[in-house]
Structure formats: structure tokens, C-alpha cells
């Protein structure tokens, strides 16, 4: 379809303007990747939709990646296959082309999530694997105390887990994914025990949620966290998380079977 610059974003976040440096902060966490690999079963051909810079793509199978953003395609390392310029809502593949299809931390950004999920189900003759967040569980994370607008915005962005499950399979397994303390994939909950990291603008720029928060509220949220870390309030309330090996938050793995 050609490597062109889109005049408007394919989804709800403009990666052409705000996606630079994403691959540095958002890397594949091997423990989460192991669960994704297991969910793919014995599939040998895999479609990765909303593939971004290539996080969680299996390295031991034949992969076709789909990514509409040139900025994100440009960040794919040479060890990853070049991505096809297409969107989830209009996949340029025949029915049942792949053994499995996957989409990791992307479905909330699609312009028509339901159509995109139906397309994944159409082109996969086996499992459809979705890694996403449960919007109804976002307030389990302490960041809700500091950035309530961010949590409210995110809860509206994420499709309901039950709705996703109904679209990707006749039967669908839903698993809460443990987030490790030293998680290398820099989504917000990855820093549940390392709150200072969220003070870093580069970290926040790799989390699309902040792009939907009013700039004044954004600054106030960061200031509140900075001050509570400086005066010890955060550690009084949440310091035990600094040594908690895992956090069961809103991260979910869904595996839909035909």
C-alpha cells in the first residue's frame, strides 16, 4: 500500500507527531511475551495487527506485521519484518490466511474497534490473541490518586473486556497478566513500584494516555506526585510496592478460539 504519510491518524493517537522514541521506552517484557507465545499455541503463521515497533512479535514463526503509522514502522529494528501499511479495520488478506492473529496494547487506539476485531477473527483460522487493559480496573493503580483525569480518559478508551471476548471467538479465555516489578515495557502500571520513573517526560511521552489529558492537569498531576515523593507521603501510602514482585492490575490477555 506504499509508505506514505497519512494526513490524519489511523487511530485516536497521532504517532506521527508524538511517537518518536516510543521503541526506547516500550520494549518487549520477556515474562509477558512468554504468555503471548503460549497463547499462540502451535501456530506457524502469525498476523500482528497494530504492530508498532514490533513488541511481542514472536521470533520463531512466520510473521506478517500491519502498522499504519510511518513513524512507528520506521522504529522497527532490522530483526523485525517490515510492516505492511494497513489498518485493522481493512486487512488486505483473505479469510483464514493465518494460523493465528494477535494485537498487543493497540485495540483501544483503533478507529472502529469492533470492525478491527472482526477482521482479526476473519483472517485467522486459529486463535486470536489480544493483550489489552481493562478500563474498569484502571483505578486499582495508585496513579488514580494523582492523575484522575488520565484514569477517566483511559477508562473510556478501552473496549469492554466482555465485548472483545465476544468478537474474537466462540470461546474466549481471559487472564489477568501479572506485571513484574522490573517490567521493561513502559506502560503506566509497569512503574507501580518505581514511581519516580513517571516524573520523566520521556517515559510519559511513550504512554499515549497523557496525550489526552489537559496540559494544566497533566502538569498538576506530575507536581503532586513529585511533591509526595519528596515529602515521603507516597512511600507512607504505597512504599510496600517498591519490593512487591508483581502487580495484578488491569492488564489482560484474551485468547479467542474459532
C-alpha positions, -999 to +999 in steps of 0.1 A: +000+000+000+031+022+000+050+041+027+030+073+027+024+100+053-012+099+064-030+133+065-049+121+096-040+095+122-054+060+116-065+057+152-071+080+181-035+089+188-012+108+164+020+088+163+035+109+135+037+139+160+041+120+193+055+086+186+092+094+184+113+075+209+084+050+216+106+020+209+131+030+235+106+030+264+082+004+252+101-028+249+091-064+250+090-077+285+100-114+283+076-126+310+046-111+293+060-123+259+061-158+272+023-157+279+016-143+245+038-170+229+019-197+249-014-182+237-004-185+201-002-223+205+014-242+176+006-215+151+034-212+125+020-182+106+010-152+127-005-118+118+004-090+142-020-060+138-012-026+152+024-040+153+041-007+161+079-012+166+075-049+170+070-056+207+058-091+215+062-104+179+073-140+180+108-146+166+104-183+159+074-181+135+065-166+102+051-131+110+032-106+089+030-072+107+004-045+100+011-009+111-005+023+097+020+048+112+052+055+092+068+069+124+062+035+141+072+015+111+105+034+110+113+023+146+111-014+138+145-029+143+162-047+115+155-080+132+118-075+126+100-079+093+089-047+076+053-039+084+025-036+059+009-002+057-028-011+065-053-007+093-071-033+115-104-023+100-094-032+065-069-061+065-057-069+029-058-107+035-082-135+026-103-153+051-083-178+072-049-168+058-031-171+091-028-198+118-032-170+144-037-133+147-025-110+175-028-074+187-009-062+217-019-030+236-034-014+205-072-022+202-082+009+222-065+031+195-084+018+165-110+040+148-135+011+148-125-015+174-154-038+166-147-039+129-110-044+136-116-074+159-140-089+134-112-086+108-087-104+131-112-132+135-118-134+098-082-138+087-072-162+115-081-199+112-069-204+148-066-183+179-069-145+181-047-132+209-054-098+224-032-081+250-051-050+264-061-033+296-094-035+314-108+001+317-129-009+347-098-019+367-076+011+360-083+026+394-065-003+411-033+016+403-023+043+427-018+068+398-056+073+401-049+094+432-025+117+413-039+118+377-077+111+380-083+127+346-059+103+329-077+073+345-111+087+335-099+092+299-083+058+297-114+040+310-134+055+282-108+045+256-106+008+264-133-015+249-151-037+275-133-070+280-166-090+276-172-072+243-138-080+229-142-116+241-175-120+222-160-108+189-128-129+188-140-164+194-168-188+200-150-193+233-125-169+248-102-172+278-094-141+298-064-140+320-051-112+344-014-108+335+010-102+364+031-071+359+067-077+372+084-051+393+112-046+368+089-047+337+107-033+307+075-024+288+069+012+299+032+014+302+019+033+332+013+003+355+048-010+348+060+016+372+038+006+401+069+002+423+091+027+406+071+059+408+100+083+401+100+070+365+067+087+359+083+120+365+104+116+334+088+133+304+103+107+280+085+080+299+052+098+298+056+106+261+056+069+254+023+065+272-005+077+248-029+083+277-011+115+287-018+130+253-055+131+262-051+150+294-054+187+296-019+202+298-026+221+330-040+189+347-010+170+333+014+194+350-005+194+382-006+156+384+032+154+379+037+181+405+015+163+431+035+131+425+068+149+427+059+166+460+046+134+476+077+116+467+098+144+481+080+146+514+076+109+519+038+107+515+039+083+486+061+059+505+040+061+536+009+051+515+025+029+488+061+022+498+055-016+501+051-017+463+088-009+459+096-046+468+063-063+457+074-088+429+042-084+408+012-063+405-022-076+394-037-045+378-057-040+346-035-059+321-055-087+304-047-115+279-076-127+258-074-158+236-104-163+213-109-197+196-129-203+164 
